[in-house]
């Protein structure tokens, strides 16, 4: 018994689009936001400390104020006495020995104080602008491919859940075509039925009981196999395959899998924060983890970000996210772009490019062996 190493489909719905998309930028944003109000966040439930530190730094930067500026004056700005402790509340750059000196000096200091606050605010805003630009460069950089090639046929693994299987015996992800294909001996003869139950990669017989399967799974977890750890997290979240439902345990396993390099685990962490599963609801943290997952190639997270941008009225940014998800094979994002085009929020060129991009993806995953498997059973469908 094996479990698939891909994500659940996103459940995304767009409200009926209103007319007037060609009005002013402000009205366009408002209308676009309304059109995305009923879109749900895709939950990746089949699926570091450094990242948490990054989020903390971002929060500190966004919450910076003039209170963070170091005080440079050490004596009373009015009378010159040392050890002054009464600070100017606005600029934090001068001290006074008491409230009387502060009041006397107020008129003389006012112009310099206001100018300093203005310059400091401009500098702070410029720092935020540069940080946002650098962040966008990373966010929209072409991500790595989430799955590589099938280790047997060397054709790109498909995204669809039924298109590949994770093998608990050896930890390989094998495409549906190679799973379904018959095995042959060195003489070119098809092997017997018992051999057909072997793993196509390592030739280990499929487990015959849940006990044997759990033993294999534990071995992979002990070897720090991120897909095995992630799968165990999914079982803990759902309370399936003999595991009790435990959101906290699931989140721990998702973090462990993410630290070991499985990007889809970040999407599940984001979903946990978005839905309040094992943690308090925190939409900011959810978006943070979706961004990490998207930058590392997870298309479900990428589509989630597109939906968030759409609800905020940022259709151009939403289109960027959806287009990148289409390149990764995410059909739901193609449908989103189609609906945007139908409602006047995307151009004909946008939709045509999305269709072409999806066809390029299909060209990379298609093979006659996979087509034969898909024709034999719906459980082997790969697109």
N, C-alpha and C positions, 0 to 999 in steps of 0.2 A: 504493500500500500504506500503510495507516495502522495506528496502534496505539491501543488503547482506553485512556482516561484514568481508569480506575477500579481499585479494589483487588481482589485475589484473595479468594475466600471464606475465612472462618476455618474451620479444622479443629478443632472443639471437641467433646469427648466428656465426659459426666458419668458417674462410676462409679455403680453401683447404690446408690440412696439407702438409708440405714439407718433403722430406726424410732427413735422417741424424740425427734422434733424439738421436742416441747413440754416437754422437761425444763428444768433450770436453764440460765441464760445461759452458764455455763462449759461445760456438756456440749453445748449447742447449737453453740457455736463449734467445739468439737473434732469433733463429728459432721459439721458443714457443711464443715470443712476436709478431712476424709477424702473427702467426696463429690465434691470438686473436684480430687482429686489427679491424675487422669488427663486433665484438660483441657489441651489444647495451646494455646500462644500462636499466634494468627492471624498469619501472616506476610504483610505487604503488599509483595509483590515484583513486582507489575505496575505498580506505580505508574509557633545562631549564637553566634556568639561570645557574644552577650548571654545566651543560654540556658545555655551552659556556665558563664558567670560566676554565673548564678542558682543552678545546681546546686552550685557551690563554696561560695556563701554559705550555702545550706541545710546542707551538710555541716559547715561551720564552726559554725553555730548548734547543730546536734545534738551536736557533739563538744565544746561548751563545758564547761569545768570551772572549779573555783575557782583553778586555776593561771593563768587569764586575768585575774584581778583585779589591778588596779594596787596596788602596795605604797605605803602612805601614810606609814608610820613611817620616820624618817630617823636616829633615834638609838637606842641600846640601851634597851629597855623596862625593864631591870633596874637598870643603873647610870648611865644617862644619857650615856654616852660617844658621841661622834659617829662617823660613818663605820662604823656597824655593818653587817655583811654576812651574818650568820647569821639566816635568815628562819624564821619559824614555818611548819612544813610543811603545816599544815592550813588556816589562815585567810589566810596570806600578808600579814597586816596589821601585824605587828610584827617588829622586828629585834633581834638581840642581837650583842654584840661577840664572844662566844665561846660554846662549848657549856656552860661552867660557869654563865654568866648565864642561859642558856636553861633549864637544869635548875632553877636556883634560882627562877626566875620562873614555872615551869610551873604550879604549884598555883594561884597567884594569877590566872594568865591563862586557865586551863582553862575556866571558866564563860563568860567573854566570847568565847573562841574557839569553843566549841560553839554558842553563840547566834548568832554571826556566820555560821558555816557553815550553820546551820539556815535563817536568813533568806535567805542567798544562794541556797541550794538551792531554797527556795520561790519566790523571784523568778525564778530560771532556769526552773523548771518552769512557772510562769505565763506566761513569755515564749514557751515552746515551745507551750503550750496555745493562746495567742492566735494564734501563727503558724500552727498547724494549722487553727484555725477560719477564718482569712483565706484559707488555701490551699484549704480545702474550698468556701468561697464562690465562688472563681474556678473551681475544678474542676467544680462542678455548676451553674454558670451556663449558661443556654441558649446553646449554641454557634452560630456563624454557619453558614449552609448551605454545604456543601462545594462543590457545583456550583450555578450559577445556572440561568437559563432557556436553552433552545435559541435561538440568535440568529436563527432563521428563523421558527419557529412560536410562540416566546415561551411555551412550556409548560415547566414545571420539568423539568430533565434527570433521568433516572432513575439510580439507583446501579448497577444491574446492568451488568456489563461489556459485554454485547451490546446494551445499550440506547442506546449513543452511540459516536461515533468522534471521535478527534482528527485534524484535517486538517493534515497537514504543510505544505501549501501556504500556508495563512493563519493557522494556529494556533488555529482555532476548534474548539469541541467541539459537534458537531451530533447531534441525536437520530436514532435508527434510522428513525423515521417519515419524516423529511425526507431521509435518505439514500436510502431506498427509493422515495419518491414520484417519479413521472415529472415531467419538466421541460416547461414549455409556453412558447411564444413569446408576443409581445405580442397576437397574434390569437387566442390560446387554443388553438392547435394543438400537439399533442405533438411535441417535437423529435426528430431522428433519433438512432440508436443511439450515434453518436460523441459527441454532445452529452451523452448520458446518463452519460458517464464524467467529466463536469466536476464540480468541487466545487460543491455546491449553494449555497455562500455567495459564493465569489470567482470562480467559473466557470473556475478553472484546471484543465486536463486532468490526470487522474491520472498519476503517473509510470509510465513504461513499462519501467523497469529499476531494479535496486538502486542503480546508480551515480547515476541521476537522483534517486531517493528520498533517498539519503545526501546529495546536494547540497542538496536542499530542507531536510533535517533540520539540516544544518550551518548553513544560513542562519538558521533559527529559533533555534538555540543561540547563534549570534553576536548575535542580537537580544535575548538574555537572556529568552527564552521559558521560564518555569519548567516547563511541561509537556513541552516538547521536551528540556530538560536532564534532567528526571526520567526520561523514556522512555529516553534514552541511558544513564542510570545503570542502568536495568533490563536493557538489552541487555548492558552490561558485566558485570553481576552474573551473568546467565544464560549469557553467551557466545553470543548469538544475533544474527541480522541482520548478520552479517559482522564482529562485534566479538569480540575475544578475551576470555575470562573473566578479570576482574580485580576482585576484591572491594574493593581499596583505591581504585581509580579510581571504582567505583560509589559508594562512600561519599562521596568528594569531590563527585561530581555530586549526590548526594542532599542534602548540606549546602548546595550552591549553590542548588538548587531550593527548599529550605526557606527560605533567606535571602531569596529572591525572592517568598515568600508562598505556596508550594504546600504546604499542611499535610500532605498524605498522605506527603510526603517524610520528615517526622519519624517516621512509623510505620515506614518502611523503615530509618531510622537505628536506631530502637529494636530492630527485628528483627535488625539486624546485631550489635548488642551482646548481644542475647539468645542468638543462635546462634553468636557468635564468628566472624563473616564479615568478615575484613579488620581486625578488632580482637579484643582479648581479651574473653572472656565477662564481662559486667558487668551483672547483673540490676538493680542499682540505677539505672544509667544508662539501661538499656532502659526501665524504668518511667518515668523522668524524661521521656524523649522521647515515650513513649506518652501521657503526660499533656499535653505540649505539643500533640501532634497532636489529641488528643481535645478540648481546649479550643478548638482552631481548626476543629473541625467534622468530623474524620475518625472515622467510625463503626467502622472496623476496630480502631483504637487504643482506642476506647471499650469495645468488647467485650472486648479483651484485659485492660483494667483490671478489668472486671467479673469475668472469670475469675480474675484474681489475688486479688481480694477474696474470691471464693467459696472459693478454696483456703485462704485464711486464716481462714475461718469467719465472715467479715463479710457475711452474706447480704443484709442491708438495703442496704449500700453496693453490693453486686453488682447488686441489683435496680435501683438508681438508674441505674447505668451501662448495664445492659441496656435499660432503658426509654428512655433517651436515644438509644441506638443504634437502637432500633426506630423512633423518631421520624425518624431520618435514613434509614430504608428498609432497615435491615440485618435481613434475614429470619432469619439465624442467631441473633440475639439474641432474637427472638420464640420460636424453638424452645427456647432456653435457659430462658426464663421458663415455657414450657409444661412442661418437664421438672421445673423447681423446683416448680411447682404440683402435678404428678402425684406428687411425692415429699413433699409436705407442707411445703415450705420457702417457698412463696409462696401467697397467698390467692387465692380465686376472683376477688376484686375486682382483684387485681394482674394476673391473666391477662386478664380482661375489658377492663381499661384498655389493656393491651398490644395486644390485638386491635383495639380501637377506634382506637388511635394508628396502627397499621399501615394500617388502612383509610383514615385521613385522608391518609397519605402516598400511597397508591395513587390517591386521588381527585385529588391534585395533579399526578400524572405521566401519568395516562391520557388518551389522545386516540384518536379514530377512525382517524387516519392511522397511529399507532403500532400499533394493533390490526391494521390491514390488513397492515403490514409483518411483524408477528409471525406472522400467519396464513400469510404467503407463505413464510417461512423461519425456522428455529430460530435462525439467526444474528442475527435482529432481535428476539429475545425481550427484553423490557425489565422484566419482574418475574416 
